[in-house]
Amino acid sequence: MVGNGANKTSTNKHQYPIHEAAAIFPMMGDREFADFKKDIETYGVKEWGTLYRGQVLDGRNRYKACQELGIEMTFCEIEDDDKFDPVAYVLSHNLHRRHLTESQRAMVAAKVATMKQGARTDLRSIEPKSNEDAASQMKVSPASVKRAKNVIAKGAVEVQQAVEQGSLPVSVASELVKAVPDKDQQTEIVSKGTDAVRQAVKEKPLAQKRLTKQQAAEKRKQASAGPSAGLDDLRKAWLQATEQARKEFLKEVQHEQAY
């Protein structure tokens, strides 16, 4: 085993929570998981899972498949040591297994970069990473990591999942959360597919631009009208008034001027 090694084994008779570091990588998509589950059902589990401090650190997909199939899964447990780095372990064990797109790797890098030191006691040994360090580790550009962090911070869960499952480029997802801040609207758009997302990204700024132009035109119209608009209304009212009404109006004006 990597790290400090395993000092004991256990099976899945108990329900184990998932370690936060394990969630850095996305779960398999539905089709991929179905094939994976079928393989386990036919040939069994080929590799043990890993526990750290009573949580599943490696083997989430295997664990889920075994639970659904009613198969016992054996775990090896990493020795409890504050010097052990669970994130480094997860990265080491998954980078060579998973064939991730650049956008998926950017999401992984963003999670690594945003994981705060001391956020949890079992992560206190982890040093915070910059966008550049995380990008280098995952072989993506710092700009891609920045976009991924924006998706994580402002995107609906469905938007994040679409990028993590490889169905939506992180660049398009980042534009979507910028153009459509409302998460309910983001979810609705993503549910219609990638083409709908691209269309929304294209149309939203144009609609906002048209609205801005309309508002500017309205302001110019009001400014050009100025005081003359009020005088026109007054002139019209004067012409429509009776002779008696005009006399009473002039008396009121003279009275006001006297004060």
C-alpha positions in Angstrom: 0.0 0.0 0.0 1.0 3.6 -0.5 1.5 5.9 2.5 1.9 4.2 5.9 0.4 0.9 4.7 -2.5 -1.1 6.0 -2.6 -2.5 9.5 -5.9 -4.4 9.3 -8.7 -5.5 7.0 -12.5 -5.3 7.3 -15.6 -6.0 5.2 -18.6 -4.0 4.3 -20.9 -5.5 7.0 -20.9 -2.0 8.3 -21.9 1.2 6.4 -18.9 3.4 5.9 -19.1 7.1 5.2 -17.1 8.5 2.2 -14.0 10.5 3.0 -14.0 14.1 1.8 -10.8 13.6 -0.2 -12.4 10.7 -2.1 -15.0 13.1 -3.5 -12.3 15.0 -5.4 -12.8 12.6 -8.3 -16.3 12.2 -9.8 -18.3 9.1 -9.6 -18.7 7.0 -12.7 -21.5 8.0 -15.1 -24.6 5.8 -15.3 -23.5 3.8 -18.3 -19.9 3.3 -17.2 -21.1 2.3 -13.7 -23.6 -0.2 -15.1 -20.8 -1.9 -17.1 -18.5 -1.8 -14.1 -21.2 -3.3 -11.8 -21.9 -6.1 -14.4 -18.2 -6.9 -14.4 -18.1 -7.2 -10.6 -21.2 -9.3 -10.7 -19.5 -11.7 -13.2 -15.9 -11.7 -12.0 -16.0 -10.3 -8.5 -14.0 -7.4 -6.9 -10.5 -7.4 -8.2 -9.0 -4.9 -5.8 -9.7 -4.1 -2.1 -11.0 -0.7 -1.1 -9.2 1.5 1.4 -10.4 3.0 4.7 -8.8 5.9 6.5 -10.2 6.8 10.0 -13.3 4.7 9.3 -14.1 6.4 6.0 -13.9 5.1 2.4 -10.8 6.8 0.9 -10.5 4.7 -2.2 -13.0 2.4 -3.9 -16.3 4.4 -3.9 -17.5 2.9 -7.1 -16.6 -0.6 -6.1 -18.2 -0.1 -2.7 -21.5 1.2 -4.3 -21.6 -1.7 -6.8 -21.0 -4.2 -4.0 -23.8 -2.7 -1.9 -26.2 -2.8 -4.7 -25.3 -6.4 -5.6 -25.2 -7.6 -1.9 -21.6 -8.6 -2.2 -19.2 -8.2 0.7 -16.2 -5.9 -0.1 -13.0 -6.2 1.7 -11.1 -3.0 2.8 -7.6 -2.5 4.0 -7.3 0.3 6.6 -4.5 2.9 6.5 -2.8 3.4 9.8 -3.9 6.5 11.6 -1.1 9.1 11.2 -1.3 12.9 11.1 1.5 12.9 8.6 -0.5 10.9 6.1 -1.9 12.9 3.2 -5.3 11.5 2.1 -5.5 13.9 -0.9 -2.1 12.8 -2.3 -3.2 9.2 -1.8 -6.4 9.7 -3.7 -4.7 11.5 -6.6 -2.0 8.8 -6.8 -4.5 6.0 -6.9 -6.9 7.6 -9.4 -4.9 9.6 -11.9 -3.7 6.4 -13.7 -7.1 4.7 -13.5 -9.5 7.3 -14.7 -9.5 8.6 -18.3 -10.7 12.1 -17.6 -11.2 14.9 -20.1 -9.4 18.2 -19.6 -12.6 19.7 -18.1 -12.9 16.9 -15.7 -9.3 17.3 -14.6 -9.9 21.0 -14.2 -12.7 20.3 -11.8 -10.5 17.9 -9.8 -7.8 20.6 -9.7 -10.3 23.2 -8.5 -11.4 21.0 -5.7 -7.8 20.4 -4.6 -7.1 24.2 -4.8 -10.2 25.1 -2.8 -9.7 22.5 0.0 -8.8 24.5 3.0 -6.1 23.5 5.5 -7.7 22.7 8.9 -11.2 22.5 7.4 -11.4 19.1 9.0 -9.3 17.3 11.5 -8.5 14.5 9.1 -7.2 16.9 6.5 -5.1 19.1 8.8 -1.9 17.8 7.2 -2.8 19.0 3.8 -1.1 22.1 2.5 -3.3 24.5 0.5 -2.5 24.6 -3.2 -2.6 27.5 -5.6 -4.4 27.4 -8.9 -1.0 27.0 -10.6 0.1 24.1 -8.5 -3.2 22.3 -8.8 -3.2 22.9 -12.6 0.3 21.6 -13.0 -0.6 18.5 -11.0 -3.6 17.7 -13.1 -1.9 18.8 -16.4 -4.4 21.6 -17.2 -4.1 25.4 -17.5 -4.5 27.7 -14.6 -7.3 29.4 -16.6 -9.2 26.1 -16.7 -8.9 25.8 -13.0 -10.2 29.3 -12.5 -13.2 28.5 -14.7 -13.8 25.3 -12.7 -13.7 27.1 -9.4 -16.3 29.6 -10.8 -18.5 26.7 -11.7 -18.2 25.1 -8.3 -18.8 28.5 -6.5 -21.8 29.7 -8.7 -23.1 26.7 -10.6 -26.0 24.5 -9.7 -25.2 20.9 -8.7 -26.5 19.7 -12.1 -24.1 22.0 -13.9 -21.2 20.8 -11.8 -22.2 17.2 -12.4 -22.5 17.7 -16.2 -18.8 18.9 -16.2 -17.7 16.1 -13.9 -19.4 13.5 -16.0 -17.7 14.8 -19.1 -20.9 15.9 -20.9 -20.3 19.7 -20.7 -16.9 21.5 -21.2 -15.9 23.6 -18.2 -15.5 26.7 -20.5 -19.1 26.5 -21.5 -20.3 25.8 -18.0 -18.4 28.8 -16.7 -20.0 31.1 -19.3 -23.4 29.7 -18.4 -23.2 30.5 -14.7 -22.0 34.0 -15.6 -24.8 34.6 -18.1 -27.5 32.9 -16.0 -26.9 33.5 -12.3 -30.2 31.8 -11.2 -29.4 28.2 -10.3 -32.9 27.0 -11.0 -32.6 28.4 -14.6 -29.2 26.8 -14.9 -30.7 23.4 -13.9 -33.5 23.7 -16.4 -31.1 24.7 -19.3 -28.6 21.9 -18.5 -31.5 19.3 -18.5 -32.1 20.1 -22.2 -28.6 19.2 -23.2 -25.3 20.8 -24.3 -26.8 22.5 -27.3 -29.3 24.3 -25.1 -26.5 25.4 -22.8 -24.5 26.8 -25.7 -27.6 28.6 -27.1 -28.3 30.1 -23.7 -24.7 31.3 -23.3 -25.0 32.9 -26.8 -28.5 34.5 -26.4 -28.4 35.8 -22.8 -25.8 38.5 -23.3 -27.5 39.6 -26.5 -30.8 39.9 -24.6 -29.1 41.9 -21.8 -27.5 44.1 -24.4 -30.8 44.8 -26.2 -32.4 45.6 -22.8 -29.6 48.0 -22.0 -30.0 49.7 -25.3 -33.8 50.1 -24.8 -33.2 51.6 -21.4 -30.7 54.0 -22.8 -33.0 55.0 -25.6 -35.8 55.6 -23.1 -33.6 57.8 -20.9 -32.5 59.8 -24.0 -36.2 60.3 -24.9 -37.0 61.5 -21.4 -34.0 63.9 -21.3 -34.8 65.3 -24.8 -38.4 66.0 -23.7 -37.2 67.9 -20.6 -39.3 70.8 -19.3 -41.0 71.3 -22.7 -43.1 68.2 -22.1 -44.7 69.9 -19.1 -45.3 73.1 -21.0 -47.0 71.2 -23.8 -49.4 69.6 -21.4 -50.1 73.0 -19.8 -50.7 74.6 -23.1 -53.1 71.9 -24.1 -55.0 72.2 -20.8 -55.2 76.0 -21.2 -56.7 75.7 -24.7 -59.3 73.2 -23.5 -60.3 75.2 -20.4 -63.3 77.5 -20.2 -63.0 81.3 -19.9 -64.0 81.2 -16.3 -61.5 78.5 -15.5 -58.7 80.5 -17.1 -59.6 83.6 -15.0 -59.6 81.6 -11.7 -56.3 80.1 -12.7 -54.7 83.5 -13.3 -56.1 84.7 -9.9 -54.4 81.8 -8.2 -51.1 82.6 -10.0 -51.2 86.2 -9.0 -52.1 85.3 -5.4 -49.0 82.9 -5.2 -46.7 85.6 -6.7 -47.9 88.1 -4.0 -46.3 85.8 -1.4 
